[in-house]
Amino acid sequence: MRGFSLVEGLVAVLITFIIAVGIAGLLTMFGVYNRSNVEITCVVQAVSSTIEACRGGVVRTAYNCGGRNINVNLSGNCNPPQNTCSNITASANVSGISYSLTDVVCNLP
């Protein structure tokens, strides 16, 4: 006999289906983890940018990253009196991801 039997064909289709379902699951997991990593990166950049803006004397607490609006809470004095330093803390929360950064801003001659 030549060719494939019906059973062999069905087994080949079943194996192909199982592989396709596995690949689809992996692609879905990749998308979820990639989105989470983008959100983490956006939160870290927003908080870091707030600290750097504060060091430059600018208070900026709203950022747009990856299509998301990120509000950053800033505490501390960005412009401390002459010859003093001030602790500043910036924190943000997006989709359950929280990040906080504390630094010191000094006003030295």
C-alpha atoms as one frame of an Amber mdcrd trajectory, in Angstrom:
protein
   0.000   0.000   0.000   0.999   3.530  -0.689   0.200   6.767   1.175  -1.073
   7.337   4.676  -3.884   5.613   6.454  -6.720   7.558   8.049  -5.337   6.889
  11.548  -1.902   8.204  10.610  -3.442  11.353   9.180  -5.556  11.938  12.297
  -2.534  11.436  14.568  -0.554  13.965  12.526  -3.411  16.490  12.779  -3.682
  15.885  16.548   0.044  16.432  17.073  -0.051  19.623  14.989  -3.039  20.870
  17.019  -1.280  20.224  20.348   1.820  22.093  19.176  -0.297  25.037  17.926
  -2.153  25.297  21.253   1.172  25.262  23.130   2.605  28.033  20.963  -0.572
  30.127  21.383  -0.264  29.786  25.172   3.361  30.877  25.089   2.507  33.920
  22.961  -0.243  34.899  25.391   2.108  34.619  28.369   4.721  36.671  26.509
   2.197  39.446  25.886   1.137  39.573  29.544   4.712  39.678  30.849   5.753
  42.229  28.228   2.901  44.552  29.227   3.855  44.223  32.875   7.487  45.067
  32.093   6.422  48.154  30.132   4.344  49.348  33.095   7.239  48.785  35.503
   9.600  50.700  33.221   7.125  53.584  32.903   6.660  53.869  36.669  10.419
  53.817  37.339  11.090  56.427  34.646   8.315  58.705  35.898   9.573  58.595
  39.486  13.202  59.100  38.417  12.232  62.006  36.141  10.314  63.635  38.996
  13.399  63.471  41.229  15.612  64.919  38.488  13.116  67.682  37.710  12.992
  68.519  41.421  16.795  68.775  41.484  16.481  71.290  38.643  13.920  73.320
  40.599  10.886  72.170  38.600   7.966  70.338  40.191   6.460  67.956  37.663
   4.135  65.199  38.830   2.241  64.022  35.734   3.698  61.825  32.979   2.351
  59.961  29.973   4.121  56.723  29.158   2.920  53.873  26.992  -0.525  55.440
  26.697  -0.928  55.588  30.472  -1.117  58.690  32.618   1.138  58.359  35.632
   0.689  60.669  38.606   3.690  60.922  40.890   3.428  62.002  44.516   6.330
  64.210  45.571   7.133  65.030  49.177   9.935  67.223  50.416  11.322  70.614
  49.496  12.742  70.891  45.981  14.246  74.296  46.794  15.772  74.080  50.283
  17.165  77.219  51.942  20.753  78.244  51.203  23.419  75.875  52.642  20.891
  73.146  53.545  19.674  69.874  52.135  16.208  68.353  51.936  15.068  64.750
  51.614  12.634  64.280  48.768  10.537  61.216  48.003   8.720  60.493  44.778
   6.297  57.591  44.494   3.859  56.334  41.878   1.347  53.528  41.522   0.037
  52.155  38.212  -1.996  48.965  37.823  -0.933  47.748  41.247   2.752  48.409
  40.544   4.231  50.765  43.133   7.644  52.368  43.102   9.201  54.882  45.447
  12.520  56.708  45.300  14.121  58.903  47.968  16.991  61.295  47.315  18.591
  64.414  48.788  18.478  67.855  47.176  20.993  70.389  48.436  21.286  74.127
  47.903  24.994  74.722  48.354  27.013  77.687  47.064
